[in-house]
C-alpha cells in the first residue's frame, strides 16, 4: 500500500518486482464446520455452514447483495483469476449495472480511471498512474483491467490520497482544522485493533508508535468506505451493484471496510475470500506469519479454494540499476549474468531507446520491457561517452544479482 519512486531502481521483473508491501498475514479461514485442510482447489465453501457450493450457486447468492467484497493476496495470480470469474459472471447477469472498486487506485486518480474505462487513455499512461498509486505489479491485474475497459465497466478509485495519509501520519493530525476534510474514523473497534496490533508486532518497522501506525491502517479502510458510500449515494451509483477488490486484510471478518461502509450506509453485502490451500514455494512469498487473536466473527461468507501462482518465473528483466539523470536514463549498475551484461551494456551508459521507442524516464524502460517475453530480442540504443551505440538484447526471466 505504498507509492513506488521511479527515480532509482532496478529494472528486473517488470510490473510486479518492486512491490515492497508484504502480502499480509496468513489468515485462519476455517468454517465452524470445515477445516481448511479439508478444502481442495476449486472448492467453494459457504463458511457459516461448511457446505460446498457450485460457482453458479454462489453467484446466485451474492447477486442478492448490493456490495460484494472479494479479497486477494496481491501476488497470487489464482486469487485474481477468482476475481475475474466473479466479475464476468455478475456483469453477464447484470449488464450495465456493475461497478468495480479497487484498493490499488487512490481517490485523486478517479479521472484517470474514468478515461481508462471509456477508452480515452492509452494503456501506457494508465500504467504510469497505477505505478504511482500502487507499484509495478500491473500484470497481476491486467486481465481484470482489460475486461473492465473492453466492457466499459465503471472503475472506482478507493484508497486515501497521499495528502490524507500525511495528515494522519504527521504532526498535523493533532490539528482539528487539518482533520476536517478527513473521513470519519472509528479507532475503537476492539477486534480490528487487536488484529492490526498482531500485524504491527511482526511488522519490519515495528519500532514506530502503534497508535500512529494504527491510524494509518484505519484511514485506508475509512477512505475506501467513504469512497464506496459517496459513489452508492451519488446519481450515477444509485442503481449500481458494487464489486470491491482489495487485500483480504481489509475485508476478512468484516471489521475493515465492510463494517465501516455499513456504518455509513446499511446495505446488504457478501464477502468472498480466495483461499490458498497449498503453500507457496519457499522464499517466493512475502507472507508474515502472524498469530492472530481469536475474534467471535466469521471470516467471511464464502471461501474459494485456490492454489498459489506468481509471475516471478515468467517476468522479463534487463538487469540494470538505473537513475533518472539530467541527460536521460543512466545505468548505475549491471546485474551478474543479466541480459544487459550479455548484450554488452555498461555502467554509465545512457539509454535512449528500446526498439525505436524513446526512453525518457525509468518508467518508459520499465513499461516497454513489460511487453517482452523470455527469449524475445530487442534493440537498445544508448549514448556512451556521447557516442551513439546500439545493442541487441535477448531478454531473460529470473532474478537479479549484482
N, C-alpha and C positions, 0 to 999 in steps of 0.2 A: 504494500500500500504506500508506495512512495514514487516520486518522480525520479527519472534517471537522467543524470547530467551526461551530455554528449560531448563535453569539452575534451576529456581524455579518457580513452577506454580501449579495450582490446576487441578487435573485430574477429570474433571466434566463431560462435554459433549464432546465427542471425535470428533476431526476433524471438528471443527466449533465453539467451545466455546471460543476460545482465540483470535478471530479476533477483534483487537482493533479499526480498521478503521471504520468510520461510513459508512452507505450505500449511503450517498450522499444526496443532497438536493432534495426536491420534485420539479419535473420539470413540466413546462407547456407544455403539448404535443399537445395542440389544433391545429386542422386544421383550415384554414381560413373559411372552410365550415361546420365544425363539432366541437362541444364542447365535451370535454372528458366525460361529464355527460351523453352523448347520446350513449357512447360505451357500449357494453355488452361483457362479457367474451367470447373469441373466435373470436370476430370481427377482421378482418384485414382491416385497413383503409389506402387508398392511401392519404397521408396527403395533397399534393398540391390541390387535387380535392375534398376530403372528400368522395370519392366513396368507398363503401365496396367491397372487393375482396374475392375470394376463395383462399385457400392456393396455389392451383395449378396455379392460375393466378399470384399471387405474385412471386412464384418461377420462373415462366416463364420470368417475367420481370427482376428479379435480376440476373438471369442466364446470361443476356447480359452484366453484369458488370464484370470487371476483379477483383475488390475488393468488398467484401460485409462485411460491419461492422454491427455486431449485439450487441446491448447494453445489460446491465443487472444491476439489483440491486443484489449485491453479495450474499445476504442471502435470496433471493426469489427463491424457487425451481421452481416456474412456469416460470420464465424467462429462467432458464437453460433448461427446457423442450422445450421451443421455439427454443433455440439454437440447441438442439439435432435434433429437427424435420427438421430444415433448413439444418443442416449438412447431415442428412440422405438423404434428397431429392436431394441435389446438388451432393453428392457422387454417388447416383444412376444414375443421369443424366450424370455425367462426371467421370466415374470410372478411378482412377489413375491420375486425373488431379486436385484434390483438396488438398490444404494445409491449416491447421488451425494454426492461430497465436493467442497466449494468453498473455494477460497482466500479468497474475499471475506468469509467469516464467521469471526470469532475464536472460539477454543475456549470461552470463557465464555458464548457465545451459543447453546450447544447446546440448552438448554432452550427457547429461543425458536424454534429450527429445528424441534424436535420438535412444539411447539404449532402451528407453521405447517403442517407436513405432515399433522398429524392433524385439521386444520380447526378448531382451537380458538382461533385467533388471527386477528383482522381484518387485512386487508391493510395498512391504515394503520399499525398497531402493528408489523407485521413490517418495513415500510419504515423506520420510525423506527430499529430496530436496525440495518438494513442501512446507513443513512446514518451512524450512529455507528461502525460497523465498517469501512466502506469509503468510500463517497462517494455523491453524489446522481446515480448513474448506473443506478438501478434499472430503468429502461425497457429497457436493453440486455439484461437478464436476465429480463424479465417473462414471456416465453413459456415459458422453461425452468422458472421457479419456479412458474408456474401449472400446468404439466403435472405437476410433482412433487407438488403439492398435490392436484390432481384424481385422481391415480392412487395417492395415499398412499405415495409412494416415500420411504424414509428419506433425510434430508439431514444430512450430516456437516459440522460446522464445523471447519475445519482449522488456521487461522492462529494464530500466537502471540498471547498476551494482551498487553495494554499493560504489565502487571507484568513479564513476561519480557523484553519489549523494553527497558524502562527498566533492568533489571538488567544487560543486555548493553551498553547504550549508556553507562550512567553509571559512576561510580567504584565502585559496589557490585560490579561484575563481577569485581574483583580479590579479593573476599572469598569464599573457598571455601564458607563456610557459606551465603552467599546464593545460590550457584550450585547447591546440592544439588537443588532442585526443577526445574532446567532440563533439557531433553532432552540426551542425549549429543550432543556436537557434534564433527564432523570438519572441522577447518580446514586440513587438509594436502593436499587433492585439488589437484594442480598444474594440471589443466585447468580446473576450476571457478574456482580462484583467478585464473588468467590471464584468464579470461572476464570475471569481475567487475572485475578491475583495468582492463580496457579500457573498461568502462562507467564506472567511477569517474573515469577520466581525462577523460571527456567530461561528467561529471555537473555540474549547475549549482552544487552545493555541494562541489566537489572540493577546497576549501581545508581540509576536515577531514582527520583522520587516517585513512589507508586501513584499518589494522587494525580500528579501531572500526567503520568502515563495513562491512568485510567480515564481521565477526562478526554484525552485524545481519542481513545477507543470508543467512548460514549459518543463523542462528536461525530465520528464516522457513521455510527449506527443512526444517530438522530438526524444527521444530514440526509442520509438515504431515506429515512422515514418521512422527513419533511418534503423531500422531492416527490415521493410517492403520493403523499397527501395532496400537495399542490396540484399534481397532474390529475388525479382522480376527481378533484373538485373543480377542475377547470372546464371550460366549454368543450375543448377537444377531447377530454378524458372521461366525460360523464358516462359514456356508453361503452367504454373500453374494458377489456379484461387484461390485467397486467401480469406479465411473466417476468419474474425477477431472477437474474443470475448473479450470484455473489458467493464469496467464500463461505464454506459451511459454518465457520465460526460466527458469522453474522446472522445465521439462520437457525441452527440447531437449538433445540429446547424452546424456541420462540422468544427468548428474552433479549435477543439482539434487535434486529429490525422489525420482525412481525409484531411484537408487543408494543413497540413504540409507534408503529403505524396505527394499530388498533386503538391506542390511547387517543389518537387524533381523530380517527375515523373508523368506527367499529363495523368492518365489513368481513364477510366470510373469506377464509384463506386456507391454503393447504401447503404443507412443507414436504418436499421430496428430497431425499438425501442419497445421491450416488455414493455407494459404499464399497470401498476396495476390500475384496476378500482374499487377495493374495498380496504378500509383501513386495515392495519394490526391490530391485536388485540392490545389494549392499553398496552404499556410497553414492547412489544416484538420486536419493530422495531427501529433500531438506525438511524432514519432519522433526518436530520437537516431541520427545516422549514425556508427556505431562501426566502426572497423577491427578486426575480431576476429582473434585469433591462430589459427593453424592448430592443430587438435587431431585426433588419429588416431581419432576417434569418429564413427560415423554419427549424423546429427542426429535421426533417428527411424526408425520403421518404415514410416510412410505419410505422404505429403503429399497434402492435399486442396486443389486449386487453387480459390481464391475471388477475387471482386472486392473492392472496398473501398466500404463504405457506412456513414456515420454518421447520427446522428439530429439533427444540428445544425439542418438546414433545416426539420425537422418540429416542433421543440420550441417550446412556447409560453413566452413570458416576459411579466412585468408591467413590468419595467424600473425597479425601485426598489432602493436600498440600504436595508436595514432593520436595526434593532437591538432586541434583547430588553430592553426598558426596564421599569422598575417598573410603569408604568401600561399596558403592553401592547407590541405590536409597532409600533415607531416608525419612520417613514420618515426616513432620513438624507439621501437624495439621489434625484433623479428623472432617469432617462435621457432623453437628447435624442430626440425623435420617438417616444418609447415609448408603449405602451398607457396607462401611468399618466399621462403628461403629457397625452395627448389626452383622457383622461377628466376631467382637472381636479384630480388629486391633487397635494398639495404637501408639501414638506419640513416635518417636524414633525407631520404627521397621524399619528394612532394608529389602526391598522387593527384593527377589532373583529370583522368577519365577512366571509365571502365566500359569497354565495348562501345566507345564513342559517346557514352552518356557522361556529361560533365559532373565531376566530383568537386563540389564547393564546400561541403561540410562533412563531418564524420557520419552524420545521418544518411547522406546520399550514398556513401560507400556501403553502410550497413544495409540499406534498403535494396540496392541493386545486387548485392551478394545474396540476399534472401531469395532472389528469384532463381538462383542456381541450384542444381542438384549435384550430389557427389559424382565426380568424374567429368562434369561439364568443363569446358575450356572457356577462357576469356582473355581479352587483351587489355592490359593495364598500361596507360600512358602516364609517364612521370617526368619530373624535372630532377636531374642530378647535377649539382654544381651548375645550374642554369642551362644544362644541355638537355633537350627533349629526347627521351628514350621510350621504347615500348617493349613489353614483355608478355609472353604468352603464359598464362597461369592455368594449371589443372586444379580445380577446386576439390577439397577433401572434406570428409566428415571426421569428427573426433574431437579430441581435447586440444589443449594449448599449453606448451611448456616453454618457458624462456630459458 
